[in-house]
Amino acid sequence: MLSALLRTVRFFKSPRTATTWAAEFIDDRITTPRHRKHLSFYADRQLSVSEGIARALNIETSVVDQQLNNLPDFLVSENKDPGMTIQWSATSELAATTYALVKILKPAIVVETGVGAGVSSWTILKAMEENGTGRLISIDLPTPNTELLPDVGYLVPADLRHRWDLRTGPSNRLLPQTLNELGEIDMFQHDSRHSYSNQLREYTTAWPSIKQTGILVSDDVSNDALHDATQKWNTEPVIIGQSKESPIGIVRKN
């Protein structure tokens, strides 16, 4: 309790970052509970990682399984870095989903929000390196939890960082700037604050920049944001179950 309080006090020495984080935290606690009317929409559609990716990409599960059976050692090792197992790091299902998608689609540009220790970033960059192509732009808003880390994204090895552009700040400012700079992207992955307002804003901001046949991935589909966005886009998400309550959502732009 004391250590958490001390981390929070240190965090609030950066007024701009702390103010943005506090506003998002309050919005999450007040707004999000009013937007949980369609959770059964996700619960009734949950698939395994292999089935979900195959359905989203309209390919055979055998193609997906080929990638899932060859996950990088750092994702399957019994002796994982502690940063890979903290509560707010990517689950094994999200990491496997991300790795398989990048290996199969071979995206040139991926944008992600939410980094933390860097499990997803490491996974994306490893798949890109194996593909021999790709660039990752990551956006992360530090939180008091960041004080637990040696550095944001510290898990990403030096030999993969040549494909990586890490940008620190709020996604409501940096995501539009980044997408305007890039023009078009192949894949967007949301794993920042999972409030209704933030998720819906990130989905609807990223969607116009995702190219045809490109893909949107979201961790922690725990409110109506993905339902509301896909209804507007006249499409239906693929839902993948996780080892935690909130599933993964995938939407392909056709």
Helices and strands as residue ranges (DSSP letters): H 2-11, H 15-30, G 32-34, H 39-43, E 46-47, H 49-57, H 61-68, H 73-76, G 82-84, H 92-105, E 109-113, H 119-131, E 135-140, G 144-148, G 158-163, E 164-168, H 171-182, E 185-190, H 196-206, G 207-209, E 210-218, H 225-233, E 238-240, E 248-252
